[in-house]
Amino acid sequence: MDYVKAFLIGGIICALAQILMDKTKMMPGRVMVTLVVTGTILGAIGIYEPFAKWAGAGATVPLLGFGNTLWKGVKEGLQQDGFLGVFKGGFTSSAVGISGALIFGYLGSLIFKPKMKD
């Protein structure tokens, strides 16, 4: 049942992002930034963490979850390092996810030989 819930919640988040792209003139990059900022704000006011515990991977994997991860890192960095933690905390908390995306993206490009569109 956890898989179904994660699939449905993640699908709803992605569908809302797609509707935002289709119904507004926002470019995909701006929609992605909006999702990250929304996740950060929801994490800062304490709403996202209970939602993520209930929804599981459906809430933690999309960009909303990335924003929440950045917020948690900044919050922890502020507690440990003071003002310097604002800059350090987000990088520390999200380093594994960003590194994984870069490594697997590079490996995928080696395996599938991508080409530019005409």
Helices and strands as residue ranges (DSSP letters): H 2-23, H 28-44, H 48-55, H 57-60, H 63-81, G 82-84, H 85-112
